[in-house]
Amino acid sequence: MKKFQTMGELVAYLLRANAPNELKAEAENQMQAVEEVNQGGATAYLVIAESKAEAKQVEKEYALSNCVPEYSRIINTLDGAYWKQSVFVFSDDGGGIIYFERVPLLL
């Protein structure tokens, strides 16, 4: 699992990972919201899971199966892959995660 709190961290990862353009654009857009929440005093992360093992890590850390996302959608990256984007808010101050998970999960 990859966790990011700043645009710099995210951009460095996306360049190394050779991520699809659609995922890059949406993640960078959402990262702005994460940075704003963190500047306001709450704790938020943008989280990316590319495999089953990483998704299990996310589940273990955040217990997402017990949560309902505020927002969820599927992103088609036009390279045969899909990504599920979900927003989970865990506290009244806006803290939570924006979670991207590759669908279907690989190994």
N, C-alpha and C positions, 0 to 999 in steps of 0.2 A: 504494500500500500504506500502511496505517496501522499504526503500532507504538505500543504503550502499555506503560508500566511501573507506572503508578499508577491507582488507581480514579478519581481526579479527572480525569485525562486521558481515560480511557475514557468516563466519564459525560458530559463536555462534548462529546465526539464523537458519542455516541449521541443526545443531544438535538438537536444540529445536523443530524444525518443523518436524523432521523425514522425510526429503525430500528424494525422490528417488535418487539412485546413479547416474543416467544419468544427472539429473538436477544439482546435487551437482558438478559433474565433469565439466560440461559446465559453470556453474556459477563461479566456482573457477578459471577456465581458463580465462574467460572474466574479472574477477575482477582484474587480473593483468594489463589489458589494462586500466581500470578505474584508478587504482593507478598511472600508468605512466602518463596519461593525467593530473591528479591532481598535480603530482610532477612537471610537465612542466608549471604550472601556470594557466591552464584552469580549468573549473569546470565540472566534470562528475560524474554520479551516475550509479550504477546498481540498477534497480527497479524491484520488483516482485509484481505481482497482482494475488491473488489466488481466487478472487471472483468478481462478477459484481460490487459491491460497490467499491472495490479497483480499478478496471479498470476505473470506472467513476472518481475517484479521480485523477488517472494518466492523464486522458483526460482533466480534468479541469485544472490541473497544467501545462501540456505541450502542450495542443491543438494538439494532435497527429493526429486527423482526417484531419488536414490541412498540414500534413507532409508526405513525402515519405521516408521510411527507406532506409538507405544505403545498408542494408543487412537484410534478413529475412529468417527464416527456422523453421520447426516444429521438435520438439524433442519428440520421443516416449519413455516414461519411462518404458515401459513393464509391468506396473501395471494397464493398462487400461486408463491411463491419457496421455494427450499430452500437450506440452508447446510450445507456439510460442515465438521464440526469435527474436527480432528486434533491430537493431542498428540505432539510430537517432543522427546525428551530427547537432548541432544548430549554431555553429560558426566556423570561419576559424582557430581558435586556437585548435580545436578538442573537444571542450566542447559539451556535450550531454548526452544521456543515452543509456544504454544497458538494454532493457526491456524484461522481461519474463512474459508471461501471460498464465494462465492455459486455455486450450481449451477443451471442452466448459467451459465457466465460470460457476462456481457454485453459487448458491444463491447470 
